[in-house]
Amino acid sequence: MRKTICLIAMLLATIGMKAQYQRGDLFVYPRIGFSLANVTQNELMVGTSVESLKSKKKAGLTAGVEAELFVSNVLSLSAGAFYANQGYRYADWGEQDVKARTFSNLEDIHTTMHFINIPVMLNGYLADGLALKAGLQAGYLIKAQSYMKEKSGIIDEANIYTVTESNTTDETTTDIFNRFDLSIPIGISYEYKRVVLDLRYNIGLSKVFKNLPSNSGHHQVLMFTMGYQIEL
């Protein structure tokens, strides 16, 4: 937390005086893009030997709208509302019993989390169109869905694998997560001829899982969007 605050202060301290905006300027930005999301300290225990799989980044869609008001020619405040497809995934896993000549696999293991996020940002312009930004974001989990394919079978003498049983798990898992999420977004954006490219990294502060300690399981989201600047 202290490192994050120091980073924000250092970024804002580098703000220059070149800008193309004036105090009172108001803009709206429809945005669409994608995110890479994960949850820290998130592991899945699998297999008869109890192996641990660490979660990996999951790609998802994000879209929304943001409004920006300039309070000086180099500083602005913005607020928005975004739909975000977040969550996490695991690598495929498998094990086999050499003596029994059987195998079992887990595939396409992932959890999709549908969020509505509301970021409030302070934006500092280093030059025309180029801004560094930091703020707070409140998120609300609408729904979570977990998916996994399980396959098992036999291995013949020619070492050919034959699936004899296949099951798919696709269930709503919203109740195991906390609905509210608070994060610190930091990022950079560039506007050229009203097209705005925006890159943000959201540092999660709230714990994700209800049944884990408060110091584990936080969202980490890298978000890239493209928007269009509309002056009001």
Biotite code that builds the C-alpha atoms (Angstrom):
import biotite.structure as struc

atoms = struc.array([
    struc.Atom([0.000, 0.000, 0.000], chain_id="A", res_id=1, res_name="MET", atom_name="CA", element="C"),
    struc.Atom([2.823, 2.441, 0.902], chain_id="A", res_id=2, res_name="ARG", atom_name="CA", element="C"),
    struc.Atom([4.673, 1.590, -2.316], chain_id="A", res_id=3, res_name="LYS", atom_name="CA", element="C"),
    struc.Atom([1.514, 2.240, -4.341], chain_id="A", res_id=4, res_name="THR", atom_name="CA", element="C"),
    struc.Atom([0.959, 5.652, -2.728], chain_id="A", res_id=5, res_name="ILE", atom_name="CA", element="C"),
    struc.Atom([4.616, 6.607, -3.322], chain_id="A", res_id=6, res_name="CYS", atom_name="CA", element="C"),
    struc.Atom([4.351, 5.532, -6.966], chain_id="A", res_id=7, res_name="LEU", atom_name="CA", element="C"),
    struc.Atom([1.231, 7.637, -7.466], chain_id="A", res_id=8, res_name="ILE", atom_name="CA", element="C"),
    struc.Atom([2.932, 10.651, -5.882], chain_id="A", res_id=9, res_name="ALA", atom_name="CA", element="C"),
    struc.Atom([6.014, 10.233, -8.093], chain_id="A", res_id=10, res_name="MET", atom_name="CA", element="C"),
    struc.Atom([3.893, 9.977, -11.247], chain_id="A", res_id=11, res_name="LEU", atom_name="CA", element="C"),
    struc.Atom([1.880, 13.088, -10.451], chain_id="A", res_id=12, res_name="LEU", atom_name="CA", element="C"),
    struc.Atom([5.050, 14.990, -9.515], chain_id="A", res_id=13, res_name="ALA", atom_name="CA", element="C"),
    struc.Atom([6.343, 14.591, -13.085], chain_id="A", res_id=14, res_name="THR", atom_name="CA", element="C"),
    struc.Atom([3.406, 16.415, -14.660], chain_id="A", res_id=15, res_name="ILE", atom_name="CA", element="C"),
    struc.Atom([4.509, 19.104, -17.119], chain_id="A", res_id=16, res_name="GLY", atom_name="CA", element="C"),
    struc.Atom([2.840, 22.289, -18.239], chain_id="A", res_id=17, res_name="MET", atom_name="CA", element="C"),
    struc.Atom([2.212, 21.386, -21.891], chain_id="A", res_id=18, res_name="LYS", atom_name="CA", element="C"),
    struc.Atom([-1.469, 20.795, -22.509], chain_id="A", res_id=19, res_name="ALA", atom_name="CA", element="C"),
    struc.Atom([-4.193, 21.431, -25.052], chain_id="A", res_id=20, res_name="GLN", atom_name="CA", element="C"),
    struc.Atom([-7.059, 21.579, -22.553], chain_id="A", res_id=21, res_name="TYR", atom_name="CA", element="C"),
    struc.Atom([-8.603, 24.347, -20.445], chain_id="A", res_id=22, res_name="GLN", atom_name="CA", element="C"),
    struc.Atom([-10.257, 24.390, -17.056], chain_id="A", res_id=23, res_name="ARG", atom_name="CA", element="C"),
    struc.Atom([-13.929, 23.449, -17.391], chain_id="A", res_id=24, res_name="GLY", atom_name="CA", element="C"),
    struc.Atom([-13.493, 21.279, -20.498], chain_id="A", res_id=25, res_name="ASP", atom_name="CA", element="C"),
    struc.Atom([-15.793, 18.251, -20.310], chain_id="A", res_id=26, res_name="LEU", atom_name="CA", element="C"),
    struc.Atom([-15.502, 15.080, -22.381], chain_id="A", res_id=27, res_name="PHE", atom_name="CA", element="C"),
    struc.Atom([-17.236, 11.704, -22.586], chain_id="A", res_id=28, res_name="VAL", atom_name="CA", element="C"),
    struc.Atom([-15.442, 8.557, -23.771], chain_id="A", res_id=29, res_name="TYR", atom_name="CA", element="C"),
    struc.Atom([-17.225, 5.367, -24.879], chain_id="A", res_id=30, res_name="PRO", atom_name="CA", element="C"),
    struc.Atom([-14.628, 2.608, -24.447], chain_id="A", res_id=31, res_name="ARG", atom_name="CA", element="C"),
    struc.Atom([-14.181, -1.046, -25.404], chain_id="A", res_id=32, res_name="ILE", atom_name="CA", element="C"),
    struc.Atom([-11.274, -3.408, -24.932], chain_id="A", res_id=33, res_name="GLY", atom_name="CA", element="C"),
    struc.Atom([-9.993, -6.463, -23.096], chain_id="A", res_id=34, res_name="PHE", atom_name="CA", element="C"),
    struc.Atom([-8.480, -7.387, -19.759], chain_id="A", res_id=35, res_name="SER", atom_name="CA", element="C"),
    struc.Atom([-6.076, -9.973, -18.371], chain_id="A", res_id=36, res_name="LEU", atom_name="CA", element="C"),
    struc.Atom([-7.269, -10.916, -14.891], chain_id="A", res_id=37, res_name="ALA", atom_name="CA", element="C"),
    struc.Atom([-6.072, -13.190, -12.120], chain_id="A", res_id=38, res_name="ASN", atom_name="CA", element="C"),
    struc.Atom([-6.425, -13.679, -8.357], chain_id="A", res_id=39, res_name="VAL", atom_name="CA", element="C"),
    struc.Atom([-3.357, -13.706, -6.099], chain_id="A", res_id=40, res_name="THR", atom_name="CA", element="C"),
    struc.Atom([-2.508, -16.689, -3.882], chain_id="A", res_id=41, res_name="GLN", atom_name="CA", element="C"),
    struc.Atom([-5.133, -18.796, -5.620], chain_id="A", res_id=42, res_name="ASN", atom_name="CA", element="C"),
    struc.Atom([-4.411, -22.524, -5.888], chain_id="A", res_id=43, res_name="GLU", atom_name="CA", element="C"),
    struc.Atom([-6.408, -25.614, -6.843], chain_id="A", res_id=44, res_name="LEU", atom_name="CA", element="C"),
    struc.Atom([-5.590, -28.960, -5.237], chain_id="A", res_id=45, res_name="MET", atom_name="CA", element="C"),
    struc.Atom([-5.966, -31.895, -7.656], chain_id="A", res_id=46, res_name="VAL", atom_name="CA", element="C"),
    struc.Atom([-5.134, -35.594, -8.046], chain_id="A", res_id=47, res_name="GLY", atom_name="CA", element="C"),
    struc.Atom([-4.604, -38.534, -5.757], chain_id="A", res_id=48, res_name="THR", atom_name="CA", element="C"),
    struc.Atom([-1.146, -37.195, -4.896], chain_id="A", res_id=49, res_name="SER", atom_name="CA", element="C"),
    struc.Atom([-2.688, -33.778, -4.099], chain_id="A", res_id=50, res_name="VAL", atom_name="CA", element="C"),
    struc.Atom([-0.863, -31.525, -6.541], chain_id="A", res_id=51, res_name="GLU", atom_name="CA", element="C"),
    struc.Atom([-1.230, -27.745, -6.455], chain_id="A", res_id=52, res_name="SER", atom_name="CA", element="C"),
    struc.Atom([-2.155, -25.730, -9.551], chain_id="A", res_id=53, res_name="LEU", atom_name="CA", element="C"),
    struc.Atom([-1.606, -21.979, -9.394], chain_id="A", res_id=54, res_name="LYS", atom_name="CA", element="C"),
    struc.Atom([-4.138, -19.804, -11.155], chain_id="A", res_id=55, res_name="SER", atom_name="CA", element="C"),
    struc.Atom([-3.195, -17.988, -14.360], chain_id="A", res_id=56, res_name="LYS", atom_name="CA", element="C"),
    struc.Atom([-4.338, -14.862, -16.193], chain_id="A", res_id=57, res_name="LYS", atom_name="CA", element="C"),
    struc.Atom([-7.673, -15.080, -17.974], chain_id="A", res_id=58, res_name="LYS", atom_name="CA", element="C"),
    struc.Atom([-8.601, -12.845, -20.925], chain_id="A", res_id=59, res_name="ALA", atom_name="CA", element="C"),
    struc.Atom([-11.990, -11.142, -21.039], chain_id="A", res_id=60, res_name="GLY", atom_name="CA", element="C"),
    struc.Atom([-14.017, -8.318, -22.577], chain_id="A", res_id=61, res_name="LEU", atom_name="CA", element="C"),
    struc.Atom([-14.450, -4.913, -20.988], chain_id="A", res_id=62, res_name="THR", atom_name="CA", element="C"),
    struc.Atom([-16.646, -2.035, -22.168], chain_id="A", res_id=63, res_name="ALA", atom_name="CA", element="C"),
    struc.Atom([-18.165, 1.113, -20.748], chain_id="A", res_id=64, res_name="GLY", atom_name="CA", element="C"),
    struc.Atom([-18.230, 4.887, -20.688], chain_id="A", res_id=65, res_name="VAL", atom_name="CA", element="C"),
    struc.Atom([-16.203, 7.510, -18.817], chain_id="A", res_id=66, res_name="GLU", atom_name="CA", element="C"),
    struc.Atom([-16.617, 11.259, -18.273], chain_id="A", res_id=67, res_name="ALA", atom_name="CA", element="C"),
    struc.Atom([-13.668, 13.629, -17.732], chain_id="A", res_id=68, res_name="GLU", atom_name="CA", element="C"),
    struc.Atom([-13.723, 17.179, -16.309], chain_id="A", res_id=69, res_name="LEU", atom_name="CA", element="C"),
    struc.Atom([-10.624, 19.401, -16.409], chain_id="A", res_id=70, res_name="PHE", atom_name="CA", element="C"),
    struc.Atom([-9.924, 21.314, -13.198], chain_id="A", res_id=71, res_name="VAL", atom_name="CA", element="C"),
    struc.Atom([-6.852, 22.998, -14.744], chain_id="A", res_id=72, res_name="SER", atom_name="CA", element="C"),
    struc.Atom([-5.009, 22.783, -18.049], chain_id="A", res_id=73, res_name="ASN", atom_name="CA", element="C"),
    struc.Atom([-2.971, 19.786, -16.809], chain_id="A", res_id=74, res_name="VAL", atom_name="CA", element="C"),
    struc.Atom([-5.246, 18.073, -14.266], chain_id="A", res_id=75, res_name="LEU", atom_name="CA", element="C"),
    struc.Atom([-8.633, 16.416, -14.660], chain_id="A", res_id=76, res_name="SER", atom_name="CA", element="C"),
    struc.Atom([-11.033, 14.206, -12.746], chain_id="A", res_id=77, res_name="LEU", atom_name="CA", element="C"),
    struc.Atom([-12.832, 11.310, -14.400], chain_id="A", res_id=78, res_name="SER", atom_name="CA", element="C"),
    struc.Atom([-15.468, 8.766, -13.421], chain_id="A", res_id=79, res_name="ALA", atom_name="CA", element="C"),
    struc.Atom([-16.939, 5.894, -15.353], chain_id="A", res_id=80, res_name="GLY", atom_name="CA", element="C"),
    struc.Atom([-18.921, 2.684, -15.371], chain_id="A", res_id=81, res_name="ALA", atom_name="CA", element="C"),
    struc.Atom([-17.562, -0.474, -17.006], chain_id="A", res_id=82, res_name="PHE", atom_name="CA", element="C"),
    struc.Atom([-18.656, -4.047, -17.526], chain_id="A", res_id=83, res_name="TYR", atom_name="CA", element="C"),
    struc.Atom([-15.654, -6.342, -17.027], chain_id="A", res_id=84, res_name="ALA", atom_name="CA", element="C"),
    struc.Atom([-15.299, -10.052, -17.680], chain_id="A", res_id=85, res_name="ASN", atom_name="CA", element="C"),
    struc.Atom([-12.694, -11.059, -15.084], chain_id="A", res_id=86, res_name="GLN", atom_name="CA", element="C"),
    struc.Atom([-11.748, -14.223, -13.210], chain_id="A", res_id=87, res_name="GLY", atom_name="CA", element="C"),
    struc.Atom([-8.908, -16.735, -13.506], chain_id="A", res_id=88, res_name="TYR", atom_name="CA", element="C"),
    struc.Atom([-7.962, -20.057, -15.090], chain_id="A", res_id=89, res_name="ARG", atom_name="CA", element="C"),
    struc.Atom([-5.709, -23.053, -14.501], chain_id="A", res_id=90, res_name="TYR", atom_name="CA", element="C"),
    struc.Atom([-3.455, -25.022, -16.815], chain_id="A", res_id=91, res_name="ALA", atom_name="CA", element="C"),
    struc.Atom([-4.708, -28.399, -18.011], chain_id="A", res_id=92, res_name="ASP", atom_name="CA", element="C"),
    struc.Atom([-3.680, -31.253, -15.710], chain_id="A", res_id=93, res_name="TRP", atom_name="CA", element="C"),
    struc.Atom([-3.397, -35.024, -15.971], chain_id="A", res_id=94, res_name="GLY", atom_name="CA", element="C"),
    struc.Atom([-2.147, -38.115, -14.151], chain_id="A", res_id=95, res_name="GLU", atom_name="CA", element="C"),
    struc.Atom([-1.883, -41.799, -14.968], chain_id="A", res_id=96, res_name="GLN", atom_name="CA", element="C"),
    struc.Atom([-1.632, -45.083, -13.107], chain_id="A", res_id=97, res_name="ASP", atom_name="CA", element="C"),
    struc.Atom([1.079, -47.112, -14.825], chain_id="A", res_id=98, res_name="VAL", atom_name="CA", element="C"),
    struc.Atom([0.133, -50.406, -13.161], chain_id="A", res_id=99, res_name="LYS", atom_name="CA", element="C"),
    struc.Atom([-3.587, -50.106, -13.724], chain_id="A", res_id=100, res_name="ALA", atom_name="CA", element="C"),
    struc.Atom([-3.012, -48.544, -17.191], chain_id="A", res_id=101, res_name="ARG", atom_name="CA", element="C"),
    struc.Atom([-5.554, -45.785, -16.572], chain_id="A", res_id=102, res_name="THR", atom_name="CA", element="C"),
    struc.Atom([-5.457, -41.997, -16.839], chain_id="A", res_id=103, res_name="PHE", atom_name="CA", element="C"),
    struc.Atom([-7.468, -38.959, -15.788], chain_id="A", res_id=104, res_name="SER", atom_name="CA", element="C"),
    struc.Atom([-7.328, -35.384, -17.107], chain_id="A", res_id=105, res_name="ASN", atom_name="CA", element="C"),
    struc.Atom([-8.751, -31.991, -16.172], chain_id="A", res_id=106, res_name="LEU", atom_name="CA", element="C"),
    struc.Atom([-9.160, -29.489, -19.007], chain_id="A", res_id=107, res_name="GLU", atom_name="CA", element="C"),
    struc.Atom([-10.376, -25.942, -19.611], chain_id="A", res_id=108, res_name="ASP", atom_name="CA", element="C"),
    struc.Atom([-10.518, -25.092, -15.888], chain_id="A", res_id=109, res_name="ILE", atom_name="CA", element="C"),
    struc.Atom([-11.636, -21.495, -15.422], chain_id="A", res_id=110, res_name="HIS", atom_name="CA", element="C"),
    struc.Atom([-13.903, -19.169, -13.464], chain_id="A", res_id=111, res_name="THR", atom_name="CA", element="C"),
    struc.Atom([-15.597, -16.240, -15.181], chain_id="A", res_id=112, res_name="THR", atom_name="CA", element="C"),
    struc.Atom([-16.580, -13.293, -12.992], chain_id="A", res_id=113, res_name="MET", atom_name="CA", element="C"),
    struc.Atom([-18.942, -10.638, -14.354], chain_id="A", res_id=114, res_name="HIS", atom_name="CA", element="C"),
    struc.Atom([-18.264, -7.247, -12.743], chain_id="A", res_id=115, res_name="PHE", atom_name="CA", element="C"),
    struc.Atom([-19.623, -3.722, -12.906], chain_id="A", res_id=116, res_name="ILE", atom_name="CA", element="C"),
    struc.Atom([-16.711, -1.421, -12.057], chain_id="A", res_id=117, res_name="ASN", atom_name="CA", element="C"),
    struc.Atom([-16.847, 2.289, -11.220], chain_id="A", res_id=118, res_name="ILE", atom_name="CA", element="C"),
    struc.Atom([-13.414, 3.973, -11.393], chain_id="A", res_id=119, res_name="PRO", atom_name="CA", element="C"),
    struc.Atom([-12.777, 7.529, -10.140], chain_id="A", res_id=120, res_name="VAL", atom_name="CA", element="C"),
    struc.Atom([-9.451, 8.846, -11.432], chain_id="A", res_id=121, res_name="MET", atom_name="CA", element="C"),
    struc.Atom([-7.117, 11.818, -11.127], chain_id="A", res_id=122, res_name="LEU", atom_name="CA", element="C"),
    struc.Atom([-5.417, 12.429, -14.474], chain_id="A", res_id=123, res_name="ASN", atom_name="CA", element="C"),
    struc.Atom([-2.202, 14.413, -14.937], chain_id="A", res_id=124, res_name="GLY", atom_name="CA", element="C"),
    struc.Atom([-1.190, 15.483, -18.458], chain_id="A", res_id=125, res_name="TYR", atom_name="CA", element="C"),
    struc.Atom([2.527, 15.333, -19.259], chain_id="A", res_id=126, res_name="LEU", atom_name="CA", element="C"),
    struc.Atom([2.056, 16.640, -22.803], chain_id="A", res_id=127, res_name="ALA", atom_name="CA", element="C"),
    struc.Atom([-0.700, 17.073, -25.373], chain_id="A", res_id=128, res_name="ASP", atom_name="CA", element="C"),
    struc.Atom([-2.872, 13.969, -25.143], chain_id="A", res_id=129, res_name="GLY", atom_name="CA", element="C"),
    struc.Atom([-0.502, 12.018, -22.862], chain_id="A", res_id=130, res_name="LEU", atom_name="CA", element="C"),
    struc.Atom([-1.749, 11.431, -19.302], chain_id="A", res_id=131, res_name="ALA", atom_name="CA", element="C"),
    struc.Atom([-0.789, 9.475, -16.218], chain_id="A", res_id=132, res_name="LEU", atom_name="CA", element="C"),
    struc.Atom([-3.665, 8.473, -13.967], chain_id="A", res_id=133, res_name="LYS", atom_name="CA", element="C"),
    struc.Atom([-4.431, 6.975, -10.575], chain_id="A", res_id=134, res_name="ALA", atom_name="CA", element="C"),
    struc.Atom([-7.505, 6.637, -8.381], chain_id="A", res_id=135, res_name="GLY", atom_name="CA", element="C"),
    struc.Atom([-9.932, 4.277, -6.682], chain_id="A", res_id=136, res_name="LEU", atom_name="CA", element="C"),
    struc.Atom([-12.321, 1.770, -8.188], chain_id="A", res_id=137, res_name="GLN", atom_name="CA", element="C"),
    struc.Atom([-15.376, 0.142, -6.661], chain_id="A", res_id=138, res_name="ALA", atom_name="CA", element="C"),
    struc.Atom([-16.606, -3.088, -8.214], chain_id="A", res_id=139, res_name="GLY", atom_name="CA", element="C"),
    struc.Atom([-19.712, -5.233, -7.804], chain_id="A", res_id=140, res_name="TYR", atom_name="CA", element="C"),
    struc.Atom([-19.779, -8.919, -8.744], chain_id="A", res_id=141, res_name="LEU", atom_name="CA", element="C"),
    struc.Atom([-22.940, -9.710, -10.702], chain_id="A", res_id=142, res_name="ILE", atom_name="CA", element="C"),
    struc.Atom([-22.305, -13.415, -11.268], chain_id="A", res_id=143, res_name="LYS", atom_name="CA", element="C"),
    struc.Atom([-19.509, -16.000, -11.196], chain_id="A", res_id=144, res_name="ALA", atom_name="CA", element="C"),
    struc.Atom([-19.463, -19.220, -13.229], chain_id="A", res_id=145, res_name="GLN", atom_name="CA", element="C"),
    struc.Atom([-16.928, -22.045, -12.854], chain_id="A", res_id=146, res_name="SER", atom_name="CA", element="C"),
    struc.Atom([-16.226, -24.561, -15.633], chain_id="A", res_id=147, res_name="TYR", atom_name="CA", element="C"),
    struc.Atom([-14.146, -27.738, -15.946], chain_id="A", res_id=148, res_name="MET", atom_name="CA", element="C"),
    struc.Atom([-13.941, -30.848, -18.144], chain_id="A", res_id=149, res_name="LYS", atom_name="CA", element="C"),
    struc.Atom([-13.006, -34.194, -16.550], chain_id="A", res_id=150, res_name="GLU", atom_name="CA", element="C"),
    struc.Atom([-11.853, -37.127, -18.689], chain_id="A", res_id=151, res_name="LYS", atom_name="CA", element="C"),
    struc.Atom([-10.703, -40.598, -17.678], chain_id="A", res_id=152, res_name="SER", atom_name="CA", element="C"),
    struc.Atom([-9.939, -43.796, -19.529], chain_id="A", res_id=153, res_name="GLY", atom_name="CA", element="C"),
    struc.Atom([-7.590, -46.658, -20.244], chain_id="A", res_id=154, res_name="ILE", atom_name="CA", element="C"),
    struc.Atom([-4.156, -46.993, -21.851], chain_id="A", res_id=155, res_name="ILE", atom_name="CA", element="C"),
    struc.Atom([-3.737, -50.088, -24.035], chain_id="A", res_id=156, res_name="ASP", atom_name="CA", element="C"),
    struc.Atom([-0.525, -52.022, -24.723], chain_id="A", res_id=157, res_name="GLU", atom_name="CA", element="C"),
    struc.Atom([0.177, -49.855, -27.784], chain_id="A", res_id=158, res_name="ALA", atom_name="CA", element="C"),
    struc.Atom([0.130, -46.810, -25.483], chain_id="A", res_id=159, res_name="ASN", atom_name="CA", element="C"),
    struc.Atom([-3.082, -45.504, -27.025], chain_id="A", res_id=160, res_name="ILE", atom_name="CA", element="C"),
    struc.Atom([-5.310, -43.481, -24.700], chain_id="A", res_id=161, res_name="TYR", atom_name="CA", element="C"),
    struc.Atom([-9.042, -44.223, -24.889], chain_id="A", res_id=162, res_name="THR", atom_name="CA", element="C"),
    struc.Atom([-11.538, -42.016, -23.039], chain_id="A", res_id=163, res_name="VAL", atom_name="CA", element="C"),
    struc.Atom([-14.163, -44.106, -21.274], chain_id="A", res_id=164, res_name="THR", atom_name="CA", element="C"),
    struc.Atom([-15.784, -41.415, -19.147], chain_id="A", res_id=165, res_name="GLU", atom_name="CA", element="C"),
    struc.Atom([-16.212, -37.683, -19.652], chain_id="A", res_id=166, res_name="SER", atom_name="CA", element="C"),
    struc.Atom([-17.937, -35.148, -17.392], chain_id="A", res_id=167, res_name="ASN", atom_name="CA", element="C"),
    struc.Atom([-18.401, -31.389, -17.590], chain_id="A", res_id=168, res_name="THR", atom_name="CA", element="C"),
    struc.Atom([-18.873, -29.149, -14.569], chain_id="A", res_id=169, res_name="THR", atom_name="CA", element="C"),
    struc.Atom([-20.529, -25.814, -15.286], chain_id="A", res_id=170, res_name="ASP", atom_name="CA", element="C"),
    struc.Atom([-21.986, -24.231, -12.182], chain_id="A", res_id=171, res_name="GLU", atom_name="CA", element="C"),
    struc.Atom([-22.778, -20.869, -10.651], chain_id="A", res_id=172, res_name="THR", atom_name="CA", element="C"),
    struc.Atom([-20.277, -20.133, -7.882], chain_id="A", res_id=173, res_name="THR", atom_name="CA", element="C"),
    struc.Atom([-21.198, -16.540, -7.001], chain_id="A", res_id=174, res_name="THR", atom_name="CA", element="C"),
    struc.Atom([-21.804, -17.394, -3.335], chain_id="A", res_id=175, res_name="ASP", atom_name="CA", element="C"),
    struc.Atom([-18.176, -18.326, -2.607], chain_id="A", res_id=176, res_name="ILE", atom_name="CA", element="C"),
    struc.Atom([-16.961, -14.823, -3.528], chain_id="A", res_id=177, res_name="PHE", atom_name="CA", element="C"),
    struc.Atom([-17.362, -11.432, -1.896], chain_id="A", res_id=178, res_name="ASN", atom_name="CA", element="C"),
    struc.Atom([-19.600, -9.240, -4.020], chain_id="A", res_id=179, res_name="ARG", atom_name="CA", element="C"),
    struc.Atom([-17.840, -5.918, -3.349], chain_id="A", res_id=180, res_name="PHE", atom_name="CA", element="C"),
    struc.Atom([-14.323, -5.206, -4.577], chain_id="A", res_id=181, res_name="ASP", atom_name="CA", element="C"),
    struc.Atom([-12.138, -2.152, -3.995], chain_id="A", res_id=182, res_name="LEU", atom_name="CA", element="C"),
    struc.Atom([-8.992, -1.572, -6.042], chain_id="A", res_id=183, res_name="SER", atom_name="CA", element="C"),
    struc.Atom([-6.408, 1.060, -6.954], chain_id="A", res_id=184, res_name="ILE", atom_name="CA", element="C"),
    struc.Atom([-6.153, 1.628, -10.719], chain_id="A", res_id=185, res_name="PRO", atom_name="CA", element="C"),
    struc.Atom([-2.995, 3.251, -12.103], chain_id="A", res_id=186, res_name="ILE", atom_name="CA", element="C"),
    struc.Atom([-2.358, 3.785, -15.776], chain_id="A", res_id=187, res_name="GLY", atom_name="CA", element="C"),
    struc.Atom([-1.456, 5.823, -18.813], chain_id="A", res_id=188, res_name="ILE", atom_name="CA", element="C"),
    struc.Atom([-3.473, 7.068, -21.781], chain_id="A", res_id=189, res_name="SER", atom_name="CA", element="C"),
    struc.Atom([-2.842, 8.796, -25.081], chain_id="A", res_id=190, res_name="TYR", atom_name="CA", element="C"),
    struc.Atom([-5.308, 10.747, -27.213], chain_id="A", res_id=191, res_name="GLU", atom_name="CA", element="C"),
    struc.Atom([-4.740, 11.440, -30.919], chain_id="A", res_id=192, res_name="TYR", atom_name="CA", element="C"),
    struc.Atom([-7.412, 12.919, -33.162], chain_id="A", res_id=193, res_name="LYS", atom_name="CA", element="C"),
    struc.Atom([-10.043, 12.024, -30.513], chain_id="A", res_id=194, res_name="ARG", atom_name="CA", element="C"),
    struc.Atom([-9.055, 8.333, -30.438], chain_id="A", res_id=195, res_name="VAL", atom_name="CA", element="C"),
    struc.Atom([-7.873, 7.417, -26.927], chain_id="A", res_id=196, res_name="VAL", atom_name="CA", element="C"),
    struc.Atom([-5.759, 4.401, -25.987], chain_id="A", res_id=197, res_name="LEU", atom_name="CA", element="C"),
    struc.Atom([-5.843, 3.609, -22.275], chain_id="A", res_id=198, res_name="ASP", atom_name="CA", element="C"),
    struc.Atom([-3.784, 1.061, -20.303], chain_id="A", res_id=199, res_name="LEU", atom_name="CA", element="C"),
    struc.Atom([-4.521, 0.433, -16.614], chain_id="A", res_id=200, res_name="ARG", atom_name="CA", element="C"),
    struc.Atom([-3.432, -1.944, -13.901], chain_id="A", res_id=201, res_name="TYR", atom_name="CA", element="C"),
    struc.Atom([-5.897, -2.526, -11.073], chain_id="A", res_id=202, res_name="ASN", atom_name="CA", element="C"),
    struc.Atom([-4.385, -3.494, -7.709], chain_id="A", res_id=203, res_name="ILE", atom_name="CA", element="C"),
    struc.Atom([-7.007, -5.305, -5.635], chain_id="A", res_id=204, res_name="GLY", atom_name="CA", element="C"),
    struc.Atom([-7.481, -4.305, -1.992], chain_id="A", res_id=205, res_name="LEU", atom_name="CA", element="C"),
    struc.Atom([-10.495, -6.465, -1.061], chain_id="A", res_id=206, res_name="SER", atom_name="CA", element="C"),
    struc.Atom([-10.285, -10.200, -0.473], chain_id="A", res_id=207, res_name="LYS", atom_name="CA", element="C"),
    struc.Atom([-11.928, -12.257, -3.215], chain_id="A", res_id=208, res_name="VAL", atom_name="CA", element="C"),
    struc.Atom([-12.955, -15.446, -1.405], chain_id="A", res_id=209, res_name="PHE", atom_name="CA", element="C"),
    struc.Atom([-15.260, -15.456, 1.598], chain_id="A", res_id=210, res_name="LYS", atom_name="CA", element="C"),
    struc.Atom([-13.531, -18.390, 3.315], chain_id="A", res_id=211, res_name="ASN", atom_name="CA", element="C"),
    struc.Atom([-9.904, -17.213, 3.073], chain_id="A", res_id=212, res_name="LEU", atom_name="CA", element="C"),
    struc.Atom([-7.926, -14.823, 5.312], chain_id="A", res_id=213, res_name="PRO", atom_name="CA", element="C"),
    struc.Atom([-8.078, -11.119, 4.457], chain_id="A", res_id=214, res_name="SER", atom_name="CA", element="C"),
    struc.Atom([-4.416, -11.045, 3.374], chain_id="A", res_id=215, res_name="ASN", atom_name="CA", element="C"),
    struc.Atom([-4.898, -13.536, 0.508], chain_id="A", res_id=216, res_name="SER", atom_name="CA", element="C"),
    struc.Atom([-6.828, -13.730, -2.726], chain_id="A", res_id=217, res_name="GLY", atom_name="CA", element="C"),
    struc.Atom([-6.949, -10.269, -4.332], chain_id="A", res_id=218, res_name="HIS", atom_name="CA", element="C"),
    struc.Atom([-7.848, -9.298, -7.890], chain_id="A", res_id=219, res_name="HIS", atom_name="CA", element="C"),
    struc.Atom([-5.083, -8.246, -10.280], chain_id="A", res_id=220, res_name="GLN", atom_name="CA", element="C"),
    struc.Atom([-6.319, -6.886, -13.601], chain_id="A", res_id=221, res_name="VAL", atom_name="CA", element="C"),
    struc.Atom([-4.477, -5.404, -16.588], chain_id="A", res_id=222, res_name="LEU", atom_name="CA", element="C"),
    struc.Atom([-6.973, -3.549, -18.800], chain_id="A", res_id=223, res_name="MET", atom_name="CA", element="C"),
    struc.Atom([-6.529, -2.071, -22.276], chain_id="A", res_id=224, res_name="PHE", atom_name="CA", element="C"),
    struc.Atom([-9.278, -0.057, -23.936], chain_id="A", res_id=225, res_name="THR", atom_name="CA", element="C"),
    struc.Atom([-9.795, 2.090, -27.021], chain_id="A", res_id=226, res_name="MET", atom_name="CA", element="C"),
    struc.Atom([-12.171, 5.022, -26.745], chain_id="A", res_id=227, res_name="GLY", atom_name="CA", element="C"),
    struc.Atom([-13.468, 8.014, -28.653], chain_id="A", res_id=228, res_name="TYR", atom_name="CA", element="C"),
    struc.Atom([-13.438, 11.532, -27.227], chain_id="A", res_id=229, res_name="GLN", atom_name="CA", element="C"),
    struc.Atom([-16.770, 13.416, -27.389], chain_id="A", res_id=230, res_name="ILE", atom_name="CA", element="C"),
    struc.Atom([-16.738, 17.031, -26.220], chain_id="A", res_id=231, res_name="GLU", atom_name="CA", element="C"),
    struc.Atom([-19.769, 18.324, -24.327], chain_id="A", res_id=232, res_name="LEU", atom_name="CA", element="C"),
])
